[in-house]
Amino acid sequence: MNKVLIADDDAAVRAVVRTTLGDEAYEIVEACDGDEALQLAREHVPDVVLLDVMMPRRSGLDVCRALKADPRTSRIVVVMLTGKSLHDERDAGVDVGADAYFTKPFSPVALLRRVEDVLHGSGPTGA
């Protein structure tokens, strides 16, 4: 069973993602801020982290940078979630090692496809 860390300060977003992924298909871990996301990623070493860019205590970009710099967590697939579709923000995500980028608001079905694509190593990185 693949493990997914959902890191977003918005409980409603975490609930939508959790419901979309389903409890049977994935083992799901949740974080509500950047520090907790980094701690849980290091503790659980998920297959995928769905990481909000703008979070309290530590930004998603900082979390991604730390994960990619640590040999134990560097292979985790990081999908950045953001409410902004600016090209500069996408570049910032790429610069810190993000594997894919997904813009909110999002279609739950499209997000599920993206997670499946990154787990299986296919599909484009932007959304």
Helices and strands as residue ranges (DSSP letters): E 2-7, H 11-21, E 26-31, H 34-44, E 48-52, H 60-69, E 77-82, H 87-95, E 100-103, H 108-119
